[in-house]
Amino acid sequence: MIASILPVGLAFAQPPPCNRLRRTTARATTTSHPVPSPDAKLSLRVYNYARIDPASLAISEEVAAEVFQNVGVAIIWVDCPLSQAQFAKYPACQVGMATTDLVLQILPRYMAMKLAARDEPLGFAKPCPESESACELNVLYHRVDELATYGYRADRILGHVIAHEVGHVLLGSGHSYVGIMHREWSRYDLQRISWGLLLDFTDDQSRQLRSAVLRRAKPQQPA
């Protein structure tokens, strides 16, 4: 979970509740990025309830995808309907879900206000065992959009928030002292993100993420 920016300019990340870009110097040092395995893929079904402009959302998705490309994991984006009346227009979203399929909900203020999310975070992810499909992550877009009033790029920050919450789905509630899973994003981090730079996962997190995705991709054995 990432909470909103405070007046002093820090974006705090908190554990989830129980129920073409370049990397920044904040990440752990690596000499190269792994090549994504054909099996190291995640599919995110996107419910754009905040009705973000498609061009802006495409930038956010590109940012998140590049963060995971540096990990060695490919991201597939699937647009999903916002109402039953639109259902037939999104056939890709009607396919059955596997353990590598995640559900991303981008929520506007009126929907976010219904959630008991403390400290008005930017997003949160529910814990999800590797054997479960349709693991859910949420972004409270009005909080992301508010950062634009400080001069930051909401579309690029959204991409990082998505990647951060996917990280919580796969890694759990822990945080790191550097990179995208840092508990605090400073004004400097947010500025660099807005310039088109990346906050990445650490090397250890990258290995754990690839392993988690590959385990999810294995056929589930019958009980």
C-alpha positions in Angstrom: 0.0 0.0 0.0 1.2 3.5 -0.8 -0.3 6.4 1.1 -0.7 9.9 -0.2 1.9 12.6 -0.3 2.2 14.6 2.8 2.7 18.4 3.0 6.4 17.8 3.7 6.5 15.9 0.4 6.8 12.2 1.3 4.7 9.5 -0.2 4.4 6.7 2.5 4.0 3.1 1.5 2.2 0.8 4.0 1.5 -3.0 4.1 -1.7 -4.1 2.4 -4.8 -4.6 4.6 -5.4 -8.1 5.9 -9.1 -8.6 4.7 11.1 4.4 -22.8 12.6 4.8 -19.6 15.8 4.5 -17.5 16.3 3.1 -14.0 17.0 5.4 -11.1 20.0 5.3 -8.8 17.7 4.3 -5.9 17.6 0.7 -7.0 20.0 -2.0 -6.1 22.9 -2.2 -8.5 22.7 -4.7 -11.4 24.8 -5.1 -14.5 22.0 -6.4 -16.7 18.3 -7.2 -16.7 17.0 -10.7 -17.2 15.2 -11.7 -20.4 11.6 -12.5 -19.7 10.9 -16.3 -19.8 8.0 -17.3 -22.1 6.3 -18.6 -18.9 7.1 -15.6 -16.8 3.9 -13.7 -17.7 1.2 -11.9 -15.8 -2.1 -10.8 -17.2 -3.8 -7.7 -15.6 -7.5 -7.3 -16.3 -8.0 -3.5 -16.1 -11.2 -2.0 -14.8 -10.8 1.7 -15.5 -13.6 2.9 -13.3 -11.9 6.3 -13.0 -12.3 6.7 -16.7 -8.7 7.8 -17.3 -8.0 9.0 -20.8 -6.9 5.9 -22.9 -3.7 7.7 -24.0 -2.7 8.5 -20.4 -3.6 5.0 -19.2 -1.4 3.5 -22.0 1.5 5.5 -20.6 0.9 4.2 -17.1 0.7 0.6 -18.4 3.9 1.1 -20.4 5.7 2.3 -17.3 4.5 -0.6 -15.2 5.3 -3.1 -17.9 8.9 -1.8 -18.2 9.4 -2.1 -14.4 8.5 -5.8 -14.8 10.4 -6.2 -18.0 13.5 -5.3 -15.9 12.5 -8.1 -13.6 12.2 -10.6 -16.4 8.4 -10.8 -16.3 6.1 -9.8 -19.2 2.8 -8.0 -18.5 -0.3 -8.5 -20.7 -3.0 -5.9 -20.4 -6.7 -6.8 -20.9 -9.3 -4.1 -20.9 -12.5 -5.0 -19.1 -16.1 -3.6 -19.2 -17.4 -1.2 -16.6 -21.0 -2.3 -16.9 -23.0 -5.4 -17.9 -24.1 -3.6 -21.1 -20.5 -3.4 -22.3 -19.7 -7.0 -21.6 -20.0 -8.3 -25.1 -17.5 -5.7 -26.4 -14.7 -7.2 -24.3 -14.4 -10.8 -25.3 -10.8 -11.1 -23.9 -12.2 -10.3 -20.5 -14.7 -13.2 -20.7 -12.0 -15.9 -20.7 -11.6 -18.0 -17.5 -9.0 -16.7 -15.1 -5.8 -18.5 -14.1 -3.5 -17.9 -11.2 -1.4 -15.6 -13.4 -4.4 -13.4 -14.0 -4.7 -10.3 -11.7 -7.6 -7.9 -11.4 -6.7 -4.2 -11.4 -9.4 -1.7 -10.4 -8.7 2.0 -10.9 -11.2 3.7 -8.6 -12.5 7.3 -8.7 -13.1 9.2 -5.5 -16.8 8.2 -5.1 -15.9 4.5 -5.2 -12.7 5.0 -3.1 -14.7 6.7 -0.3 -16.7 3.4 0.2 -13.5 1.7 1.2 -12.2 1.7 4.7 -8.6 2.5 3.6 -6.7 4.3 6.3 -4.5 7.3 5.6 -6.0 7.8 2.2 -3.5 5.6 0.3 -2.7 5.7 -3.4 -3.4 2.0 -3.6 -3.6 -1.3 -1.9 -3.6 -5.0 -2.6 -5.3 -7.9 -0.9 -3.2 -10.9 0.2 -3.6 -13.7 -2.3 -2.2 -17.2 -2.1 -0.4 -18.5 -5.2 -3.1 -21.2 -5.7 -5.8 -18.5 -6.2 -6.8 -16.7 -9.4 -8.2 -13.2 -9.8 -5.9 -11.7 -7.2 -7.0 -8.1 -6.8 -5.2 -4.8 -6.5 -6.7 -1.3 -6.3 -5.6 2.2 -7.1 -7.4 5.2 -5.6 -6.9 7.4 -8.6 -8.1 10.7 -7.1 -5.1 10.5 -4.7 -2.8 9.9 -7.7 -4.3 12.7 -9.6 -3.8 15.1 -6.7 -0.1 14.7 -7.1 -0.4 16.6 -10.4 -1.2 19.7 -8.4 2.4 19.5 -7.1 3.7 19.4 -10.7 4.2 15.6 -10.9 3.2 13.3 -13.8 0.1 11.4 -12.6 0.3 8.9 -15.5 3.9 7.8 -14.7 3.2 7.7 -11.0 0.1 5.6 -11.6 2.4 3.1 -13.5 4.7 2.8 -10.5 1.7 2.5 -8.1 0.4 -0.4 -10.2 3.8 -2.1 -10.2 4.2 -1.6 -6.4 0.8 -3.2 -5.7 1.5 -6.1 -8.0 4.7 -6.5 -6.0 2.6 -6.8 -2.8 0.4 -9.4 -4.4 3.4 -11.5 -5.3 5.9 -10.7 -2.5 3.6 -10.0 0.5 3.4 -6.9 2.7 7.2 -6.3 3.1 9.0 -3.2 1.9 12.6 -2.4 1.0 14.9 0.5 1.8 15.4 1.4 -1.8 13.5 1.2 -5.1 9.9 0.8 -6.0 9.0 -1.2 -2.8 10.5 1.5 -0.5 8.2 2.4 2.3 8.6 6.1 1.5 8.7 7.8 -1.9 10.3 11.2 -1.5 9.7 14.3 -3.6 12.9 13.5 -5.4 11.6 10.1 -6.3 8.4 11.5 -7.6 10.2 14.1 -9.6 12.5 11.5 -11.2 9.5 9.4 -12.0 7.9 12.4 -13.6 11.0 13.0 -15.7 10.6 9.5 -17.1 13.0 7.5 -14.9 12.1 4.3 -13.1 12.1 3.0 -9.6 12.9 -0.7 -9.9 12.7 -3.7 -7.7 15.9 -4.8 -5.9 17.8 -7.8 -7.3 16.5 -10.0 -4.5 12.9 -8.9 -5.1 13.4 -9.5 -8.8 14.4 -13.1 -8.2 11.5 -13.6 -5.9 9.1 -12.1 -8.3 10.2 -14.2 -11.2 10.0 -17.3 -9.1 6.5 -16.4 -7.8 5.2 -15.8 -11.4 6.7 -19.1 -12.6 5.2 -21.0 -9.7 1.8 -19.5 -10.5 2.2 -20.5 -14.1 2.6 -24.2 -13.3 -0.5 -26.3 -13.8 -2.3 -26.7 -10.5 -2.3 -30.3 -9.2 -5.7 -31.7 -8.2 -6.3 -31.9 -4.5 
